Amino acid sequence: MPAAPKPDILAAFESAKGFMPLREGLALYEAAVEAGRLGLPLLEVGTYCGRSTILLAYAAREAGVTAITVDHHRGSEEQQPGWEYHDPATVDPEIGRMDTLPTFRRTLHNAGLEDHVVAVVGRSPQIAAFWRTPLGFVFIDGGHTDEHANGDYEGWAPYVAEGGLLLIHDVFPDPADEFTGQAPYRVYLRALESGAFTEVSVTDSLRVLRRTGAGI
């Protein structure tokens, strides 16, 4: 039977600000539980307000490992003013720029999971450049341009341990989805073509891959 979070954790996930649908969230959690058995940290790129982080943090707590979430908290391209996914409530009124960090912290506090997450605030490539710790799980859910999606893959995929899982969100094969999921789709294809990763499961726009070879 697939692993599932406790009802209160699931309720916290569903009430949190964010975009991940329930089906994908459950698949994410199941993969995090499996990866947690490796005894290595679970890392996500793209925190936003912490919706998916709730599930990673709970899986990490159950496994006795740490969840790490990486984000500059200024919002990705499609979340900026004038775009479909912009939420005016995330704008800091003093400086006029997005700042999702306070909402993220409230999300984790309300879920009772603050002690199981390390939030790294900064741009993904800058952080990946000095990262050296093997990871059991990497979830790529950051910017949707080719530059950002490839940067996240190149920065973090090398640290997925043998048998660990690489997850890519918002994978949309239809060219009509150029602005929402074509860059993640191209990164997904790149991971498969590398020979380093093998597909484990597909749940709507979420892809789960396992490291079965060297490289990226």
N, C-alpha and C positions, 0 to 999 in steps of 0.2 A: 504494500500500500504506500502511495507517495507520502513523503513527509509533509506535514502541514503545521503552520504556526498556531499557537494557542488563540482562542477567540478574541481575547483582549488585544493581542498583538495585531491580529488581522483587522480588528476594528480601528486600531491606531493607524494602520497603513491606509485603510480606505478613507479615513477622515483627513489624512494629511494632504497638503497642497502638492500637486504634482500631476504627472501625465501617464504613469504606468498603469495599464489596466489590470484587473484582478487576475485573469488567467496567466498573464505574463509574470505577475508578481509571484504567484504560486510556483511557477516553473523556476523563477529566479531563486526562490527560497529552497526548493528541492535541490537545485544545483549547489547552493551554498552549504547546505547540510552535508552533501556528499563530499565536497571539497574540504570541509572542515575536518574531516577524518584524517587528512594529511598532516594536521597539526601545524599548519602554516597560516599566516594572515590572509584575510580576504580583503581585496581592494576594489573599490569602484572609482571610476573617473566620471565625474558629472554628478554632483550632489544635489543641486538645485535646493529644494526645501526639505529634503530628507525622507521623502516617501519611500523609496526603495531601500534607503539606509536602515530603516526600521527592521526590515526583513533580514538584511545582512547582519545587523547588530544582534538580533535575536539568535540567528544561526551561529554566530561567533560565540555568543555567551554559552550556548548549549554545548559547543565543541571545546570550550576553554581556550579559544584563540581571540585575536583582536580583529575588528573590522576597521579598515582605513578608507577614508573618503576624500577625494581630491577635487577641489574646485576653487576658482577665483571668486566666485559668488557675485560676479557682475552680469551674469546671464549670457547665454549663447546667442548666436545671431538671430534666431527666430523668436527670441524672447524680448527683443528690444522694442522700444516704443514704435508703433506703427505696424508691427507684425502681428500675425494671428495669435501667437502664444504669449503675448505680452500681458502681464498682470500689473496694473498700476500700483497695487498694494505692496509690491516688492521694491518700489522706488524709495530711496532715502530722500526725504523732502529737503534736507539740509544741503545736499550736494547735487541732487537731481539725477543720480545714477542708481541703477539697480543694486541692491544689497540683500541677498537672500540668506546671509549668515544668521541674522537674528531669528528669522523664521525657522531655519534649520535647527538652531539650538533649542527653541521652544518645542519643536516636533520631537526631538530626542528626549527632552526632559519630560514631556507629557507621557511618553511611552515608557519611561523608566529605564532607558537604555544608554544614558550618557556615559556611564563608566565602561562601556564595551566598544566605544568608537573613538578613534583618533581622527580628528578633522585636520587635514593639511590644506591650508589656504594659500593658493598660488596657482600659477599656470602650469598645466600638466607637463609640458616639455621641460620646463625649468626644474621641476621636482624630480622627474624621471632621470634627468641628467646626473643627479647625485645619488639615486636610489641603488642599493646593492643587496637588498633582502629578497630571498626567494619567496614566491607567493603561491598559495594553493588555488587561487581564484582571482581572476581579473575580469571586471565587468566594465566594458567600454560603452559609455552613455553620455559623451560630451558633445562638442560642437559637430555640426552636420555638414561642414565644408570638407572637401578632400584634404585640404591642408591640416585641419584639426583632427579629422578621423584617422588619417595616416600617421600624424604625429603621435596620437594616443596609442595606436597599434605599435609603432616602432619604439616608442618609449617604454611601454609596459609589457608587451607580449614576451620579450626576452626573459622576464622574471617569472613567468609561469613555469612551475616545477614539472618534472616528468610526472604524468598522470593527473596534473592539475587541469583546471577548467578555464577556458577563455570564453566569455559571453559578450555578444555584440547586440546592442539594442537598436531598434528602428531600422531594421533591414527590410527595404521595400524594393523588390526586383523591377517593378513597373516604372518605366522612364517618366511617367506622369508625376512621380513622387520625387523629382529631382531635388526639391528644396527641403524635403523631410527625411529621405531615407536612401538616396542613391549613393552617397558617399559611404555610409555604413555598409551598404550592399557590396560596394567595390572592395572594401576592406575585408569583408567576410569571404569574398571570392579569393582575395589575395592570401588569406590565412589557409584556405583549403589548398590552393595551388602551391603553397610553400612546401607541402609534405610534412610540415611540423605538427599540424592539427587535423583531427578527424572529427567529423560532425557526430554529435551525440543526440541532439533533439532540436526540433523546431516547434515553437509555440507562437503563432501569429508572427510578430516582427522580431521575436527574440530567438537568437541562435546560440546554442551551447556546443562548444567544441572542446575536445580533450587534447592535451599535448601528448603526441605519440612519437615525435621525432625531434631532432635538433633544429635550431634556427628559427627564423620567422619568415 
